[in-house]
Each structure stands twice: as C-alpha cells, then as structure tokens.
Amino acid sequence: MKKKINWPKYFEFDTTQYEQIKRNFGVEKFLGMGLMPVRGPKGFRKLDYEFARTKLNVDEVINKLEQHSINFLGLVVKDTDGACLWNTEVGWNPTQRDILGEFCDAGNDHNINLIVILTSMNDAYQGAIHPERVSVHGRSGKKDGLEFEKGQISTHPESEMRVDLPEGALFDEYHELIPFLTEKFDDKIGKARGTRGRGYIPTTSFMCPNSEHVDYLVQLARELVKHYSVRGLIADYIRYDGGYTDLCACERCVEKFRGKYGPKPKLLKSKEWYEFKADTITEYGKKLHKTIKVNDSHCISGWFCLPGPKKMISQKRLGQDWEKLSSIFDMSLPMEYPYLMGTRDDGLFWGKLADFFYWYYIRNMKKRAHEFKNPVLAITNSVECNNKEMLKQMRGFNFGYGIALFKYYGTSEEQWKAIKIYAETELNLNY
C-alpha cells in the first residue's frame, strides 16, 4: 500500500489562519463546486448568454448542491468574456439579470456558502471597447498559424470558446451586444481537446496590468463586496497571458520598468523584467485585497494559481510570485486540472498523457508547497474525465482541508453520485 501523503506538513502557513477561515464559513472541511453561468449547460466551450438570461435555474442548482453535501458554490460572476452577472453600474451585463443576487438569496436559504470568482486580466469585452488598455507584444512572432507584429495589441482569436446566434438573430445585431465576436465560423470539432468548440469565433484580450483596467477591476470588486452577501472573492487570471513571453511591452510598462531599473536591464528576458512583471501583478493583488477588506472585513480574499515550473512558467510567463501573492490574500487556490489534458475514455494515449500530468502536478506541489504562506485549497476538474480520474484528483489534491470541483454543468450523474459518497465517507460531510 502506498504511503498516504500528509500534505499539511509541506506547507509553512500558521494553521490558525485556516481555523479563522473555517469559522467564517462555518464548515470543518470544504467541498466546493464551480459554476460558470455564461458557458451554457453542456460544457465550457460555448458562450451562451441566452441560457444565462432565460434558462439558468438557480433553485435547481442550489438544491442539487445541498443534496450532494456540497457546502460552497464558486460562482464565476465575471468570466473571460467580461460579462458581469450582477446589477452593476460599472460593468457590462448582457444577461440583464441579477444572477448573483438570486444565488445569494437561494444560498442563504439553504446554508450554501457563496464565493464569487472575478476574472481579472483576461477580458474580451473590455479589450474590444478599450484596445488602448490591452497588453502589447514586445516582438513579432507566430502562434497557432497566426502572425503578430511587435507593437500590436494581444487581442487574438479565442482558442476554444464559440458562440451560436440566438434563433432569428442577425450577426450585425448580435455583434452590437458582443463587440468581440467575429464573422469567422468554426464548423468542425477538432481532435485536440482545446479545439472542440463549434460556432462563431470570438476574440480574447489580456489587459495590461499597468493600465486603467486595474481601476475598473477594483470598482467591480467594490460593488460585489459592498452590495452582496458573499463569503469570499477569488481573483482568477491574476496573471499575464501564459501563451506568450513578450507581454506587456506597452509604453506604460516600458516607462515604469525603466524608471525603476534604469536603461541597462533587457526588456522581455532579464531577471529584472521578470521581477517587474511579478511586482506588477502583486500590486494589483494588494489593491484588490484592500478593497475587499475595506468593504467587508469578514469576506475571504483569494487567488488562483497555475501549477508549473517556477522559473519557466510562474516567473517568465505568468508573473505570479506565489510567496508574495499568498502573503497578501487569505487563501491560495491551485488549479490542478491534469485530466483536462485528456481522459482514458478518449483512448490510451490521452489517458496516459493525463496520468503523467497528474504525477507531475503532485510532484510540483510537493516541491513548491513551501512558497505558500496562507491556507491552500485546490480546485480540480470533474468535466471531461471519468469517475475514476475525478476521484483520483479529489484524493490527491486534498491538501488536508477539502477540495473544490470544476464544474457544475458537464459533471455526469455518475460523478454526482461519487461526489456524495466521497463527501460522506472521506470528508465526513453529511447534511
């Protein structure tokens, strides 16, 4: 029998931090489920505003969570498209529905804790209406068959999400609602797991974290925490675009970098440049955390991080300094999704590939756990994997305090049954 990993010994944070969070949530162990309202009822490769506006059944969702002993819902109130799913005076809400308010009321009635997830630097809508705030490429290059030039903003075709026009809608009319939608149409489902969307292709934008976009995000956070009874606010995409190594080289960033480090360090590939990127993301984290606490001192702040090598991924591509960010926020949430790489159900190759990444993610967390200075709650996937793979992740990435799953729509009935058994027999959650 393999020796069970005693995960907490790898982490250096004071466990009294976790006790405070437990008291705030009123739970002993966490079991969460993520919900992305604008991505429709079947998976996550669609943007479906009609579903969110007219078909999303809040009571049905909350009842199902309660039936399966899930004690908190992670509601994505602002996804990578930029839609804000509450009564906002600052943002863009194409659903014209206060989805967050409805979930707050239903969650209170059923004792389901609500955590809101705010996508930060990835924002298709803001990229379309504020191109001057989009990150800028520092050199010319080619990716996925598309060329980009030095000085060009990093607005590119979205890799996987697609959009269907509502029945009877004309493209020009719908484009007024969704300005980041293109007339390019993808009518084939690709073999790769990231190319299985079909429909009109939207664009996506990673915003410059030294632009006014940060002020916009802080205003959104203030609305969320001040006007809604949420237990936590978690920052997603609190990073640069990991698909490129030359962002952001706009005039704002270059001027700020030179002002701090002088004329000698190289742009894009010096130690000073990587420090500058990490400090820029950290400064946003400080502003966000402060805004949350000023408006509700009991609201838990958190951030999502991507696993991977520290120097190659976290520092050079993402600008995420785990030690600095975890010293700011109340919680860190590693995104442990090895079975988004593939599943045994798609064939031996895909299953083996994902098994390798599962091994690597476990190894990576052991190696880097000391970088976290606050409690860690991992989130892993239920969609696009089978029961065995899902349970393997739930057990492997439970660092002692529970687990969160991604996501509600796309989770099979067999997986829901397995989640309930796991909750009752391994987390001792039985409501």
C-alpha positions as CSV (number, residue, x, y, z in Angstrom):
1,M,0.0,0.0,0.0
2,K,1.3,3.4,-0.9
3,K,2.0,5.8,2.0
4,K,-0.6,8.5,2.2
5,I,0.8,12.0,1.8
6,N,0.3,14.1,4.9
7,W,0.0,17.3,2.9
8,P,-0.1,19.9,5.6
9,K,3.5,19.2,6.7
10,Y,4.6,20.6,3.3
11,F,3.0,24.0,4.0
12,E,4.5,26.7,6.2
13,F,1.5,28.9,7.0
14,D,0.2,29.2,10.5
15,T,-2.8,26.9,10.9
16,T,-4.7,29.5,12.9
17,Q,-5.3,31.2,9.6
18,Y,-7.2,28.1,8.4
19,E,-9.2,28.0,11.7
20,Q,-10.3,31.6,11.1
21,I,-11.5,30.7,7.6
22,K,-13.3,27.7,8.9
23,R,-15.1,29.8,11.5
24,N,-16.1,32.3,8.8
25,F,-17.6,29.6,6.6
26,G,-19.0,27.5,9.4
27,V,-17.5,24.3,8.0
28,E,-15.0,21.7,9.1
29,K,-13.9,20.6,5.6
30,F,-14.5,22.2,2.3
31,L,-16.3,20.6,-0.6
32,G,-17.0,23.1,-3.4
33,M,-18.4,23.2,-6.9
34,G,-17.8,25.9,-9.5
35,L,-20.4,27.2,-11.8
36,M,-19.9,29.3,-15.0
37,P,-23.3,30.6,-16.0
38,V,-22.4,32.1,-19.4
39,R,-20.8,28.9,-20.7
40,G,-24.1,27.0,-21.1
41,P,-25.5,23.7,-19.8
42,K,-23.2,21.2,-21.5
43,G,-19.6,22.1,-21.0
44,F,-17.3,25.1,-21.2
45,R,-16.6,25.7,-24.9
46,K,-19.6,28.0,-25.5
47,L,-20.6,31.5,-24.6
48,D,-24.4,31.2,-24.2
49,Y,-26.0,34.4,-22.9
50,E,-29.5,33.2,-23.8
51,F,-29.1,30.3,-21.4
52,A,-27.9,32.5,-18.6
53,R,-30.6,35.1,-19.2
54,T,-33.6,32.8,-19.6
55,K,-32.9,29.2,-18.6
56,L,-30.5,29.1,-15.7
57,N,-32.5,27.7,-12.7
58,V,-30.9,28.9,-9.5
59,D,-33.1,26.9,-7.1
60,E,-32.3,23.7,-9.1
61,V,-28.6,24.3,-8.8
62,I,-28.7,25.1,-5.0
63,N,-30.9,22.1,-4.3
64,K,-28.5,19.7,-6.1
65,L,-25.5,21.1,-4.2
66,E,-27.3,20.6,-0.9
67,Q,-28.4,17.0,-1.9
68,H,-24.7,16.1,-2.5
69,S,-23.3,17.6,0.7
70,I,-21.5,20.4,-1.1
71,N,-21.0,23.3,1.3
72,F,-19.9,26.1,-1.0
73,L,-20.5,27.4,-4.5
74,G,-17.8,29.1,-6.5
75,L,-19.8,31.4,-8.8
76,V,-17.9,32.9,-11.8
77,V,-19.6,36.3,-11.8
78,K,-17.1,37.7,-14.4
79,D,-15.7,35.2,-16.9
80,T,-13.0,35.7,-19.6
81,D,-15.6,37.3,-21.9
82,G,-16.1,40.1,-19.4
83,A,-19.8,39.8,-18.6
84,C,-20.7,40.9,-15.1
85,L,-23.6,38.8,-13.8
86,W,-25.0,41.3,-11.2
87,N,-26.7,44.6,-11.0
88,T,-23.6,46.6,-11.9
89,E,-23.3,50.3,-12.6
90,V,-19.7,49.9,-13.9
91,G,-19.5,46.7,-15.9
92,W,-21.3,45.0,-18.8
93,N,-24.2,42.6,-18.1
94,P,-25.6,41.2,-21.4
95,T,-28.0,38.8,-19.5
96,Q,-29.9,41.8,-17.9
97,R,-30.3,39.6,-14.9
98,D,-29.0,39.8,-11.3
99,I,-27.8,36.2,-11.3
100,L,-25.5,36.8,-8.3
101,G,-28.4,38.3,-6.2
102,E,-30.5,35.3,-6.9
103,F,-27.8,32.9,-5.8
104,C,-27.2,34.9,-2.7
105,D,-30.8,34.6,-1.7
106,A,-31.0,30.9,-2.5
107,G,-27.7,30.1,-0.8
108,N,-28.8,31.8,2.4
109,D,-32.0,29.8,2.4
110,H,-30.1,26.5,2.1
111,N,-26.9,27.2,4.0
112,I,-24.7,27.1,0.9
113,N,-21.7,29.5,1.2
114,L,-21.2,31.6,-1.8
115,I,-17.8,32.6,-3.2
116,V,-17.6,34.8,-6.2
117,I,-14.8,34.5,-8.8
118,L,-13.6,37.6,-10.7
119,T,-11.6,37.0,-13.9
120,S,-9.0,39.8,-13.9
121,M,-6.6,40.4,-16.8
122,N,-8.4,38.3,-19.4
123,D,-11.4,40.3,-20.6
124,A,-12.7,40.1,-24.2
125,Y,-15.3,42.8,-23.8
126,Q,-13.0,45.4,-22.3
127,G,-10.4,44.5,-24.9
128,A,-12.9,45.4,-27.6
129,I,-14.1,48.7,-26.2
130,H,-10.7,49.7,-24.7
131,P,-8.0,48.5,-27.0
132,E,-5.7,51.1,-25.5
133,R,-5.7,49.0,-22.3
134,V,-4.8,45.7,-23.9
135,S,-1.3,44.2,-23.4
136,V,1.2,44.9,-26.2
137,H,3.5,42.4,-27.9
138,G,7.2,43.2,-27.4
139,R,8.3,41.3,-30.5
140,S,6.9,39.8,-33.7
141,G,6.0,36.2,-33.8
142,K,3.7,33.4,-34.9
143,K,1.3,31.2,-32.9
144,D,-1.4,28.8,-33.9
145,G,-0.8,29.7,-37.6
146,L,-1.4,33.4,-36.9
147,E,1.3,36.1,-37.1
148,F,1.6,39.1,-34.8
149,E,3.8,42.1,-35.0
150,K,5.9,43.9,-32.4
151,G,3.8,46.8,-31.0
152,Q,0.5,45.0,-31.8
153,I,-2.0,44.6,-29.0
154,S,-2.5,41.0,-27.9
155,T,-6.2,40.6,-29.0
156,H,-6.3,37.3,-30.8
157,P,-9.0,34.8,-31.8
158,E,-10.2,32.7,-28.8
159,S,-8.8,29.2,-28.9
160,E,-11.8,27.1,-27.8
161,M,-14.9,29.1,-26.9
162,R,-17.5,29.6,-29.6
163,V,-20.8,31.4,-29.9
164,D,-24.1,30.4,-31.5
165,L,-26.5,33.1,-32.6
166,P,-29.9,33.0,-31.0
167,E,-32.7,31.9,-33.2
168,G,-33.8,34.6,-35.6
169,A,-30.8,36.9,-34.7
170,L,-28.7,38.5,-37.4
171,F,-24.9,38.7,-37.0
172,D,-24.8,42.5,-37.2
173,E,-27.5,42.9,-34.5
174,Y,-25.8,40.4,-32.2
175,H,-22.4,42.0,-32.7
176,E,-23.7,45.1,-31.1
177,L,-24.3,43.1,-27.9
178,I,-21.0,41.2,-28.3
179,P,-18.4,43.5,-29.9
180,F,-15.7,40.9,-29.6
181,L,-17.5,38.4,-31.9
182,T,-16.0,37.9,-35.3
183,E,-17.7,36.6,-38.5
184,K,-15.3,33.7,-38.7
185,F,-17.2,30.4,-38.2
186,D,-15.7,27.2,-37.0
187,D,-17.9,24.3,-38.2
188,K,-15.6,21.4,-37.3
189,I,-14.9,19.8,-34.0
190,G,-11.1,19.3,-33.8
191,K,-9.3,16.3,-32.4
192,A,-7.3,18.2,-29.9
193,R,-9.1,18.8,-26.6
194,G,-8.8,22.6,-26.9
195,T,-10.4,22.7,-30.4
196,R,-13.7,21.1,-29.7
197,G,-15.8,24.2,-29.9
198,R,-18.1,24.9,-32.9
199,G,-19.7,28.2,-33.9
200,Y,-18.7,31.8,-34.4
201,I,-15.2,32.6,-33.1
202,P,-14.9,35.5,-30.6
203,T,-11.6,37.3,-29.8
204,T,-9.9,37.4,-26.4
205,S,-7.7,40.0,-24.8
206,F,-5.3,40.0,-22.0
207,M,-5.3,43.5,-20.5
208,C,-2.3,45.5,-19.4
209,P,-2.0,45.3,-15.6
210,N,-0.4,48.8,-15.6
211,S,-3.5,50.3,-17.3
212,E,-6.8,51.7,-16.1
213,H,-8.2,48.2,-16.4
214,V,-6.9,47.7,-12.8
215,D,-9.1,50.6,-11.6
216,Y,-12.0,49.1,-13.4
217,L,-11.5,45.7,-11.6
218,V,-11.2,47.4,-8.2
219,Q,-14.5,49.2,-8.9
220,L,-16.2,45.9,-9.7
221,A,-14.8,44.2,-6.6
222,R,-16.2,47.1,-4.5
223,E,-19.7,46.6,-6.0
224,L,-19.5,42.9,-5.3
225,V,-18.4,43.0,-1.7
226,K,-20.4,46.1,-0.7
227,H,-23.7,45.2,-2.1
228,Y,-23.8,41.3,-1.9
229,S,-23.6,38.9,1.0
230,V,-20.6,36.8,-0.4
231,R,-18.3,34.8,1.9
232,G,-15.3,35.2,-0.4
233,L,-13.9,36.8,-3.5
234,I,-11.3,35.0,-5.6
235,A,-9.2,36.5,-8.3
236,D,-8.9,34.4,-11.4
237,Y,-6.5,35.2,-14.3
238,I,-4.4,37.3,-11.9
239,R,-1.5,37.0,-14.3
240,Y,-0.2,37.6,-17.7
241,D,-1.1,35.5,-20.8
242,G,0.9,32.3,-20.4
243,G,0.7,31.7,-24.1
244,Y,3.2,34.5,-24.9
245,T,6.6,35.5,-23.4
246,D,6.7,39.1,-24.7
247,L,3.9,40.8,-22.8
248,C,3.3,43.5,-21.9
249,A,5.7,45.9,-23.7
250,C,3.4,48.9,-24.0
251,E,4.7,52.5,-23.3
252,R,3.3,52.4,-19.8
253,C,5.1,49.3,-18.8
254,V,8.4,50.2,-20.5
255,E,8.4,53.7,-18.9
256,K,7.7,52.2,-15.5
257,F,10.3,49.5,-15.9
258,R,13.0,51.9,-16.9
259,G,12.1,54.3,-14.1
260,K,12.7,51.5,-11.6
261,Y,15.6,49.7,-13.1
262,G,17.3,52.2,-15.5
263,P,18.5,51.7,-19.1
264,K,20.6,48.6,-18.8
265,P,18.4,45.6,-18.0
266,K,16.9,44.0,-21.1
267,L,13.2,44.1,-21.8
268,L,11.4,40.8,-22.0
269,K,14.2,38.5,-20.9
270,S,16.1,39.9,-17.9
271,K,15.8,38.9,-14.3
272,E,14.7,42.5,-13.6
273,W,12.0,42.2,-16.2
274,Y,10.6,39.1,-14.6
275,E,10.7,40.8,-11.2
276,F,8.9,43.8,-12.7
277,K,6.1,41.6,-14.1
278,A,5.6,39.8,-10.7
279,D,5.6,43.1,-8.8
280,T,3.0,44.5,-11.2
281,I,0.7,41.6,-10.5
282,T,1.4,41.8,-6.8
283,E,0.4,45.4,-6.7
284,Y,-2.9,44.6,-8.3
285,G,-3.4,41.9,-5.7
286,K,-2.7,44.4,-2.9
287,K,-5.3,46.8,-4.3
288,L,-7.9,44.1,-4.7
289,H,-7.4,42.6,-1.2
290,K,-7.5,46.1,0.4
291,T,-10.8,46.9,-1.5
292,I,-12.3,43.6,-0.3
293,K,-11.4,44.2,3.4
294,V,-12.4,47.8,3.5
295,N,-15.9,47.0,2.3
296,D,-16.3,43.7,4.3
297,S,-13.6,42.7,6.7
298,H,-15.1,39.2,7.0
299,C,-15.0,38.5,3.3
300,I,-12.3,36.0,2.4
301,S,-9.9,37.1,-0.3
302,G,-8.1,34.6,-2.6
303,W,-6.3,34.0,-5.8
304,F,-6.0,31.2,-8.4
305,C,-2.5,30.0,-9.4
306,L,-1.4,27.7,-12.2
307,P,0.9,24.8,-11.5
308,G,4.2,24.5,-13.3
309,P,8.0,25.2,-13.0
310,K,8.7,28.3,-11.1
311,K,11.3,29.9,-13.4
312,M,9.9,28.8,-16.7
313,I,6.1,29.3,-16.1
314,S,5.3,31.3,-13.0
315,Q,8.0,33.9,-13.3
316,K,8.7,34.3,-17.0
317,R,5.2,33.8,-18.5
318,L,2.6,34.5,-15.7
319,G,4.2,37.0,-13.4
320,Q,2.9,35.1,-10.4
321,D,5.1,35.1,-7.3
322,W,3.5,32.5,-5.1
323,E,5.2,33.8,-1.9
324,K,4.2,37.4,-2.4
325,L,0.6,36.8,-3.5
326,S,-0.1,34.2,-0.8
327,S,1.3,36.7,1.8
328,I,-1.4,39.2,0.6
329,F,-4.6,37.1,0.2
330,D,-6.3,34.9,2.8
331,M,-6.3,31.8,0.6
332,S,-4.5,30.3,-2.4
333,L,-6.3,28.0,-4.8
334,P,-4.0,26.0,-7.1
335,M,-5.8,24.9,-10.3
336,E,-5.0,21.2,-10.6
337,Y,-6.5,20.1,-13.9
338,P,-4.4,17.2,-15.3
339,Y,-7.4,15.5,-16.8
340,L,-8.2,18.4,-18.9
341,M,-5.2,17.2,-20.9
342,G,-7.1,14.0,-21.7
343,T,-9.1,11.1,-20.4
344,R,-8.8,7.3,-20.7
345,D,-12.3,7.5,-22.3
346,D,-10.8,9.1,-25.3
347,G,-8.2,6.4,-25.7
348,L,-5.0,5.1,-24.2
349,F,-2.8,7.9,-25.4
350,W,-5.0,10.6,-23.8
351,G,-5.3,8.7,-20.5
352,K,-1.5,8.1,-20.3
353,L,-0.9,11.8,-21.1
354,A,-3.1,13.0,-18.3
355,D,-1.8,10.4,-15.8
356,F,1.7,11.8,-16.5
357,F,0.5,15.4,-15.7
358,Y,-1.3,14.1,-12.6
359,W,2.1,12.7,-11.4
360,Y,3.8,16.0,-12.3
361,Y,1.2,18.2,-10.6
362,I,1.6,16.1,-7.4
363,R,5.4,16.4,-7.6
364,N,5.2,20.1,-8.4
365,M,3.1,20.8,-5.3
366,K,5.5,18.9,-3.0
367,K,8.4,20.9,-4.4
368,R,6.8,24.3,-4.2
369,A,4.4,24.0,-1.2
370,H,6.8,26.0,1.0
371,E,6.1,29.0,-1.2
372,F,2.6,29.3,0.1
373,K,2.2,31.5,3.1
374,N,-1.6,31.0,3.6
375,P,-4.1,28.1,3.6
376,V,-4.3,26.2,0.3
377,L,-7.5,24.8,-1.2
378,A,-7.1,23.1,-4.6
379,I,-9.6,23.0,-7.4
380,T,-9.7,20.2,-9.8
381,N,-11.9,19.0,-12.7
382,S,-14.9,16.8,-13.0
383,V,-15.8,17.6,-16.6
384,E,-14.1,15.8,-19.4
385,C,-12.8,13.0,-17.2
386,N,-14.4,9.8,-15.8
387,N,-15.3,8.8,-12.3
388,K,-12.1,7.1,-11.5
389,E,-10.0,10.0,-12.7
390,M,-12.2,12.6,-10.9
391,L,-11.9,10.7,-7.6
392,K,-8.1,10.2,-8.0
393,Q,-7.8,14.0,-8.3
394,M,-10.1,14.7,-5.3
395,R,-8.0,12.5,-3.1
396,G,-4.6,13.5,-4.5
397,F,-5.2,17.2,-4.3
398,N,-6.9,17.3,-1.0
399,F,-4.2,19.1,1.0
400,G,-5.9,18.4,4.3
401,Y,-8.8,20.8,4.2
402,G,-11.1,19.6,1.4
403,I,-11.4,20.1,-2.4
404,A,-13.2,22.2,-4.9
405,L,-14.5,20.9,-8.3
406,F,-14.8,22.4,-11.7
407,K,-17.6,22.5,-12.7
408,Y,-21.4,22.1,-12.2
409,Y,-22.5,21.8,-15.9
410,G,-20.8,18.9,-17.5
411,T,-20.5,16.8,-14.4
412,S,-22.2,13.4,-15.1
413,E,-24.8,11.8,-12.9
414,E,-22.4,9.0,-12.1
415,Q,-19.9,11.6,-10.9
416,W,-22.5,13.4,-8.8
417,K,-23.2,10.0,-7.0
418,A,-19.4,9.5,-6.5
419,I,-19.1,13.1,-5.1
420,K,-21.8,12.4,-2.5
421,I,-20.1,9.1,-1.4
422,Y,-16.8,10.9,-1.2
423,A,-18.3,13.7,0.9
424,E,-19.9,11.4,3.4
425,T,-17.2,8.7,3.7
426,E,-14.0,10.6,3.3
427,L,-14.8,14.2,4.3
428,N,-17.5,13.2,6.9
429,L,-19.9,15.7,5.4
430,N,-23.5,14.6,5.7
431,Y,-26.3,17.1,5.6
